[in-house]
């Protein structure tokens, strides 16, 4: 009888194991080390090396790995030609090592720095030194101000302008003397010569000074942030780079951060005469100017001033004579929604004209203007976007990168003076180039979903001179890692680009849980044909399918596809992500009851919107550093896409995850760094408070003293390990 019972039990067990998906049923504990091998910093690939070209492009300089020497190399052959700086042999000053260097315009002087300390995303302070190459003399940039920011050589190589403690100083190298250009700088009140937090973060800049071509004047932007509200967040001792001063009592960090609808810094332009030491305001009398994202001198001595209104749908460029302070409008660019940041961030001033990326045709293309603002030529046309402009060489050949071979690809094209087009490198995948100053050599980088980044050096005739880095060690390390597969999915009348990462042992006869990873911020793209190894591969190793789709609002497909989200963030993006989830649920190899959604930053925001969608198809959600109400975020970004809360309060309310917490329809995990200066942890705290008021629960993990990136001390691996463990239980 016992044998019959055993046989019956075995038969039942066989029946169960043939009807329940082994992948769907398993709950394997994710190991931190298994995730760490795929994520930062383990997944970092090598670049071409930090080239600093001499002005003629025939020679380049590189810092040795130990930071003690700068050596010169012949560009054409890569042969070492000498030692430019040897810290063991310098005169006047001895320092053990440096972190980096930059050259004066003629290459006769160098600025070197050490002991750098990050300020915000791009900016840092450091101890700078000036090195005279011919005389082998190394001197501190300043003895009165030991830490400096954003030093800038004059065109004649004889002076360096720099910022220290919010003021601008001028080092005259011939006399080893120092002059104060400004004296009114004060923390959280007035900043001279470098941007405030919002300008740096949202206008991608870390220096607000420009030299006249004759080196007779220095122009700069002053930011009066005294009326900007002060934001503070706590600091703790912690264990990752511990802050010992806060062992028993927490400290705090305070800075000026204008949330949507609040006061911005008042930006003003000033010119400083080197000889007379007099400063004059360069005023723009036209009303409506809110931002000055760029100032730059043209070769003819004009200063070009780029301005935006508060709504950021009107850009006006002015030409100024900083000596007379006469200002004249030369160009107006307008859009019904917003001016794309690339329009002013990637504007390139050349010898006789300037080139601008404009979406006036509905797609981003190149336009050349004279210094009086006259349109000289439309350089590119087509139903595709230009994504970068590299310049025009002495033969009149222009180089640009675009989506002409599909939004997921980046193709580099050369157009000669007769209009003949040539593809540089591969037509598919991701190609980018960078030129020497004389445009006689260029470095090409290439990767696709299956190819690690490869860097090669070429001459102006496209002859490949040598491979600088092939990342063969990275390719070997991840040879068996799952790869992206590209596809399209339908959402209404739209075909959306997507990718899928499957387990290496994928079988269509099994059912798999899915994680949809998203970002979907305006103009962004996650679905790109380029090399990427990250937590997705760890997820696939643990039996998940990872899926990502670029919904409406993302870039690379023209302005109509982007602009639909204007003043209505989170609406169309959520529709597209929900439709993607429902598409996945229809696939025979997907466990429709175990589809999760996750994202970071804007992706965290959109994750919450998806988790709160009507009849959400998601079983679990993980939001990392999410924006939970655009009224909590900075003016420039939030208002670019939403206008001000005063003008669009209904849009702000409807687009806010905190508004819809009663509709949370799945399990939720929140993660945030407590020292996030970008998306403040208060976003997470306020969201949790709204959840509690609606009788809802969530899981939460905080990272003490971590910023928006949550890295260092293996934190990135912990973020993703926790995320995968959470999804294993959905």
C-alpha angles and dihedrals in degrees: 000000000000090000090053090051091050091048091049092049092048091050090051091049092051089049091052095047092051094051101041118070109244091214095048093048101047123097106193115178110240113232119221092225091054089056095040093062090065103039138064126333095016093053096055113125124209121255129213091276127263102293118190108186125211111237095264092050092228092108134034134194130222134187115232118244093253091053095236103107140038112207130192126226136190106249097215096052106017089233115152110246103181151310114282097180128019111177092202090062106039123127125235098005134045124199126167100229146338134225098214148334144214131203132236114242093266095038095241095113135041135203111211127182142195140173093041119187121195118239102179134332097307107009130082141165121229144162105266129198132191117227122197104209099202096043095038090225121150118194134169112261087228134005093186094053109033096187122053141179135214100353113197127198117223115241091250090055092234102104141038124206115204142165127236126169091352095305132104121236131186121218112201103205097195091062100024087233132139130216129190111233093183133020104178098079115127133165113266090003116060130008122188125198100354127070129256120246095274096048092048094048101040103028094042097232138126101179130057101182133095132185125222112244090246092050090234097115138035119203124195145168120246117206115205103195098165091114094047113104115253117241123201135185131181127259124205135193093251126169102253102082089339121224099221094189088070098050095120105013124037118239129207143225120220129190140148112275119165112208120206113300095015132109119291126207112279105242119204133173124231135182124212120202109218095208101041095031089222123143124211131186115241099209130195108208097190114108123238100044108137105156136035103194096170143021122178139159121241119218091254092063097259118130114223115212119194116202138180133197119235092264089052092223095110123058119185125187119206131195113218137188100212093197096055092025090224109154127194131183112236107167139022123194118187137179134183090234118018139326107251109243092232087068092073102016094058100035106134122209112209134180099280104009146007129247123217134188106226132176093204090123093052091263129068111261140159123263128181120215134185119236087260090060097254115147106243100177146347099233101189136022137181146090093287136078131256106224101182141008119212100184144259119279129219090271091058094253115144125207127203143159121230150158093247090127095049135308093267092056133070114209127185116218133187120205117194127212090271093053097255110150125215128183111230109213121336124356093215130044121035120311125174133168138198124198136217112246092263091045090234093122135028138191115223125203122194136177140147134185091285101031126074116227111283121193121204134176121227137179125231090272090059093251110153107234099183147322111266097189131355098177089223091158090056091047090052094046093054099031094122097037117121115261136215118267115201125221141145129244130197125242111174106306093341130099106211126201115239143165133210130203114200131190113268090244093047116163123184089215091067131071120236134194113239134215115200108207116198147170105163097169116159111286094002128124130202097167102077132144097240139107114284131165117173143119090318090076091050089051091051090050087056095053102268131127111220118209131185130181130183105223130191115310095042124117140255096056105079133269099287090063090048102040097058089085095057113135088352107075118176097022107091093026090059093048090054095046092047090049089051090053091051090050089053091049089058093059116101094226096051124091098226091199093058108055114133133185129212141169146157128236106334084008089055089051092051091045090060091047089053093046089054097044119123109274090357113207092210123106095193140006135201117198117188119196091339128187104232099183126014088221086071093055132081124285100242099052099034095045094044089068103021105030113225123319087242090060098036109025094146090053091051093049095047093045095050119101089209088065093060105040091120087066096056102138105181145036112290136203121189124195127183143159113242092219097048104146092184109046099018120225086238086078088065094041094051091048092052090049091054090048091053092049088056094048093252129138135207140172119248138190122188127198111214115233092352120138130217093293095053095208137135128072090042091296095139091058090049091053093055096038090055090047093052093046089052092051092047087066097050 
